[in-house]
Amino acid sequence: FFFLAAHVAACPPLVVRWWARAPVTHTHTQQPFACPPRLPGARATMSRPGRLHHMGGGGDPDDEEDVIPFQGLDKGVVLQEKRVFGDPKAKPRYCCHLITKILYLVVQGERFTKTEATDVFFSVTRLFQSKEMQLRRMVYLVLKDLAPLAEQEQVIIVIASLTKDMNCKVDTYRANAIRVLCRITEVSMLGQLERYIKQAIVDKEPYVASAALVSGLRLLRVGPDIVKRWGSEVQQALSSRSIMVQYHALGLLHEIKKHDRLAVAKLVTMLTKKSVRSPYAHCLLIRFAAQSMRDDVQGDGRQFFDYLESCLRHKSEIVIYEAARAICALPNVTSRELTPAVTVLQLFLSSPKATLRFAAVRTLNRVAMTHPLAVTTCNLDMENLITDVNRSIATLAITTLLKTGSAASVDRLMKQITGFMSDITDEFKIVVVDAIRALALKFPEKHRTLMAFLSTILRDEGGFLFKKAIVEAILDIIQKIPESKEAGLTHLCEFIEDCEFAFLSVKILQLLGTEGPDTLTPSKFIRYIYNRVSLENASVRAAAVSALAKFGVRLDALRASVVVLLRRCLHDNDDEVRDRATFYLHMLDPAAAAADGADAGADA
């Protein structure tokens, strides 16, 4: 569960969906918070059909292959098979498999017409007669997903069956019936269900109570006035001994009061003074406290800081990390206030759990952008992570060291970076490039080493965003460090000799036309520019003509050579290239341009 906290910044806090979970077996389906996301660089694999595994980036890709069990599934065939739902002798296992196919098509974005969705919806409702627990849970799940696609006037007919299940003695039926009812019921009919939902919120069975609370989160968007009347029941559920019920109750209570800052502050103050059993509720409470501190600009912005600091000593690793991350993200936080959070994160760096190491190094990487000195105490631990099996952790560790290291450590770090650049994705390569750019501006005397590294990876394989980040990094270094101009332009010239991205070629040619004439040996750049006129597409050729003309305008010694090259461009296949060549020839040599124009007219 640790990625609940590790990836907390990217995910909304209240999207836990316990659709296929039984109260006893704890079988889960579609739980963004219950199933930890894969680490960057990890991939989903199948060792055999039906068993999906997550393998980290350090695994052997030859051991297992990616398999999608329903790849190429035809919607028409599945719609024909739905007739089995009406067969009283149909096997529950086969029906579950067919429902899984339908769900796969829906999730993959397959378009169902209103008629098709309605027919499948009512075919599935015939399975309400089944007493098979697993099949009934699958029925609720597919009804929930098909309801928005079917005709609403006919979907409402199934409310009677769902209401019957909501009042039965089987907790699994009750919980899932509540979820489906809240998905298909219109706002005008909520009043009839309100009494049942309020009873379910305070139910002794955690599975039922969680279902009602999560349904309340959805109903809050369509009928907020009705849900706001459930305050006392939600407050009672907040005292539940169940971890998930307390978590969902806090989330719903906050959603009800979130537009009233004073009410939210009172809620956070009350809960910080009493014991909260659920670590997930603690994580939410930490977020709400941090948000209240950010919103309280005029008052005492540090009113909950003591609570955040006390959470650093909590027994749950999720809560500890969430508190450390919240402290590090506070505005105007001082180095002294960061110290306890950085100390906790430093301990996580040596954890045997990859999730803890990743979360800690990623947070420290962000802190290093604003408070590099506060992170220097972790440098030794992060150097040990450079050789980590997980390349994502190693990348974040080395980019953090680049932000906090000294000039003496640059050469050593660059040698270590070179070893694993080919093993990481473009996303993390861009992170490395940004760190190197910042390091070059921080230590200008090391620009040659850093520029050479950027030039090397510029010639490696990579996507557009990766190459664009390198080019922009070199441009930034050239602008901020004048002595790097000659070497930087040479590296860029070598890159456009084999550049597959026209946008980057045009950008580099524009820079060569602006900065090239001011270098010590401007003539060497003309060959690179003219090669683009001969070998590239129209947009790049037009940019090359403009760059050549700038050399001719600013350098008298090279003007005659530029004029000769521009004359060759008068017979180009593209109108834009010919027009630019003619225009610049008139600027550089009006008499020769007039003669060339007459000759071109005679040839025509």
Secondary structure, 3 states (H helix, E strand, C coil): CCHHHHCHHHCCCCCCCCCCCCCCCCCCCCCCCCCCCCCCCCEEEEEECCEEEEECCCCCCCCCECCCCCCCCCHHHHHHHHHHHHCCCCCHHHHHHHHHHHHHHHHCCCCCCHHHHHHHHHHHHHHHHCCCHHHHHHHHHHHHHHCCCCCHHHHHHHHHHHHHHHCCCCHHHHHHHHHHHHHHCCHHHHHHHHHHHHHHHCCCCHHHHHHHHHHHHHHHHHCHHHHHHHHHHHHHHCCCCCHHHHHHHHHHHHHHHCCCHHHHHHHHHHHHCCCCCCHHHHHHHHHHHHHHHHHCCCCCCCCCHHHHHHHCCCCCHHHHHHHHHHHHCCCCCCHHHHHHHHHHHHHHHCCCCHHHHHHHHHHHHHHHHHCHHHHHHHHHHHHHHHHCCCHHHHHHHHHHHHHHCCHHHHHHHHHHHHHHHHHCCHHHHHHHHHHHHHHHHHCHHHHHHHHHHHHHHHCCCCCHHHHHHHHHHHHHHHHHCHHHHHHHHHHHHHHHCCCCCHHHHHHHHHHHHHHHHHCCCCHHHHHHHHHHHHHCCHHHHHHHHHHHHHHHHHCHHHHHHHHHHHHHHHHCCCHHHHHHHHHHHHHHCHHHHHHHHHHHHHHC
